[in-house]
C-alpha cells in the first residue's frame, strides 16, 4: 500500500493536483473536504467533537485501506485545529501496516495564493475564501506548515501546471 500524502497551504492546488494524479494513476482520492464537510453537517468547525471525529474518520479510513493494501491519495491542509503530531502518527500507522508514504508538499507564491483564494471554484467545498480571515490566520497556517514532516517531493504550483505536478508525483510512486 502506498499513501500519497499531499499537503500545502490554502489555495496551493491540493485538490486540483490530486484529481489529476488520480486520473493518471487510477488511485482513489480521499480529499480533506470529504470528511470536513461530512462532520461540519453536524458539528461546528473546530469544536471538540468536530476535531475528534474528523481525525477519527481520516485515520480509520486510511488504516482500513492500508490493512487491505489499497493505495490512495490523501490531501491535507495543515491548520491549527489539527493535532501537530497527526502527520507523524498517520505515517507511523501506515508503516505498521507494511505500507509506505510519499509526502508531497505543494508551495505557492503569496500573491498567487491570494488571487486563488477568492476564486469562485473554491466555494464548492466551503473552502476558505475570505482574505480577511486568511490574513488573520496566516501566522497560524505558517506555523502549522513548519511543523510538517520533511517532504519527499516539493512542487511550487505557482509555476507548475496541475498536470505536470501530477506527472512528477506519479513518477515518484513505488520507487
N, C-alpha and C positions, 0 to 999 in steps of 0.2 A: 504494500500500500504506500502510495506517495501522496502527501498532502502539499498542495501549493498554498502557502500562507502568504497572501498578497496584502500588504498593508501600506498605508500612507495617510496623509492629512486629507481633510475635506477637499473635494474637487480635484484630487490628483488623478482621477480617472480609473479608480479601482474596479468599479463595476463594468465600465466600458472595455477595459483591457481584459478583465475576466471573461466577459462574454465572447470576445474574440478568441481567447485561449480555449474556452470550452468548444467553440466551433472548430478550431484547428485539431484539438486533441480528442474530442468526444467525452472529456471528463465532465462529470456533473458539477454544477456551480451552486455552492452553498453560500450565498452572499449575506452580508451583515444584516441588511434590512428585512430579510425574510423573517428572522427571529425578532428583531427590534419592533417591526410593525405588528407582529402577532401578539407580543407581550404588551405593547402600548395600547392594544384594543381594550385591555382590562386595567392596566396599572400605568400611572404617570411615569414618563421618562425620568430615570434617576432615583425613583423611590426604592426603598429597600426590597420590596417584592419584585419590582422590575429588574433590578440588578441581579438578584439571586436567580430568578427564572431565566433571564437571558443567558447567563453564564451556564446554567444547568443545561439548557437546550443546546447551546453550542457544544459543550463538552460531551454530552450524551450522544448527540448525533455523530460527531466526529469519532468518538470511541467506538460506536457501533459500526461505522464504516471501516475503521481500522481493524476491528475484530473479524470482519468479513473480507478483508483485503481489498476493499473498494477505494480506489484513489479518488481524490476530489480537489476542487479549488475552493478556498475559503477566503473571502475578503474581510478585512478587519480595519477599523478606524480607531487608532489609539486615542482615547479621550478619558477625562477624569472619573467617569462613573465605572470604568473597568478597573479591576484589580491590577496593579502594576506587574504582578508576577503571573498574570494569566497566560501570556505567550509562552513563558518558560514551562508552566505546568502543562499546557497543551502539547508542546513539543515533546516533553518527557512522556506524556501519556501515549502519544503515537509511537514513540520509541519502544515503550514497554510492550506494545502490540506487534513489534517487529517491523513497523513502518518507518518511513523517513519523511523529513520535512524540508522542502525547498522554500526558504524565506526570501521574499521579493519585496523590496521597498520601492515605492513609486514616489518620486520627488517632483516638485513643481515650483516654478518661479512665482514669487509672491504676487506680482502684478497679474500674471495669467490666472493664478488661483482666485483672486478677487473677481476677475472677469467671469470665470466659470461658475463661481458660487451663486451668482444671480440668474444663471441660465434656467429657463423655464422647464427644461427636461429634468431638473433635479426635484421638481415638485412631485413626480410620480411616486416616489417612495418617502415623501415627507422629509427629504434631506435638508440639512442646514442651508438656508438661502439668504439669511439676514446678515448683511455686512456689519451692522451694529453688534449683533450677537457674536459674530465671528471675531470682531475686534476685541470685545470684552473677554472672550475666552482664549484668544490667541496664545497668550503665555502658557496657559494650562495645556493647550494642544502641543506646543513645542516641548514642554517638559515630558509629556507622555511619549512623544516620538523619541526623545532622547533616551528613554528607558527601554526601548525596544531592543530585542536581540540583534546582533550583527546580521546584516542581510547577506545571503549568498549571491544576490544579484540586486543591483541598484539601477533603476531606469528613471531618467528625467523625462517626464511626459510633456514638458513644455515644448520640446523639440522633437519628440519621438511619437509618431502616429500610433494609435492603439494596435493596429495590425502588426506593425513592426515590433512593438513591445511584446505582444503575444508570441510572435515568432522567436524572439530572444529567449523568452521563458520556456517555450516548448523545446528549444534546442538544449536546455539545461536539464530537462526531465530525465530521470533514470540514468544519470551519469554515474 
